[in-house]
Every structure is written in C-alpha cells, then in structure tokens.
Amino acid sequence: MAIDLSEVVNKYKGLWVGLKKEDQTTVVASGTTVKEVMEKAKRVGYPQPILFKVPTQIIPFVGGFQAV
C-alpha cells in the first residue's frame, strides 16, 4: 500500500523529519540536522524514529538501468 507523504513534503521542505514507525506518516520531530531530530524525538518518547530528508522540490524521474 502506498503511503501519502504529500503533507509532510509540503510542510517540511528541506528539513530532516522523524516519523513514527507505527504509521510511517506522523512527524514526531523535525530539524535541519539528523542530530537535532534525534534529540527532539527522544525528548518526546520516540528514541528510534524513521528518518527522512524532505526534498526541496519534487523532480520527476523516468529511467532505468542497464544490466551488465
């Protein structure tokens, strides 16, 4: 099943976010560095969030790979 992260992308562009493992969409902490996010997440009771760097812009990519 696909996870819709469009709200996270729109709100946290360019930042690191820590997501709840249970639903993979709820932001428990955000910041400019991984260290900052981990410290904030620990303070609110989520010592091991899923880390995600939100891109500043969405660039479509269509491509493939070449098998050797």
N, C-alpha and C positions, 0 to 999 in steps of 0.2 A: 504494500500500500504506500502510495506517495505521501510525503509529509509536506504540508504547505508552510514554508518559512517566509512568505512574502511580507508579512507584518514585521518580522524580525529584520529582514533586509531593509525595509523602508525606514525603520526607526533607528537602527544601529549601524548605518553605513560607515565602513572604515574602522569599526571597533572590533575588539575581541568580545565574545559573549560566552557565558557558561550556561548550558542548558540542563534541565532536569533529565535524568536518564529514563525516568518513568514514561514521559510522554514525548520527549525529544523536541518540544516546541516552547516550553515555558522557560523564560530567561530568569536565572537566579542572580546573575551578576554580569556587569559589562565594564569595559575599560580599554585603555589604549595599549596595555601590555598583558601578557599571559599572567605574569606575577600578580598584577593588580586584580585581575579577575579571580584568580585562585584564592587570594587573601579575602576578598569580599564574599566569595562563595562559602568559604569556611566559616566566616562570621555569621552567615545566615543558615548554617546547618547542612550545607552540601559540599563536603570535602573533596568529592571527585565528580565534578560536572563534566559534561561533554563540551569540549572547547571548539569554538567555531570562529574563524576570522570572516567577518562580513565584508564582501567586496564593495568598493565604492561605486561601481557600475556593473551592470549585467551585460556581458558581451556574448552574443550567440556564437557557438562554435559547431561547425559541421565538419567532420573529418573522420579519419580512420587511422589505421596503422598498416604498416607493410610487414607482412610475415617474411622472415628471412629463411 
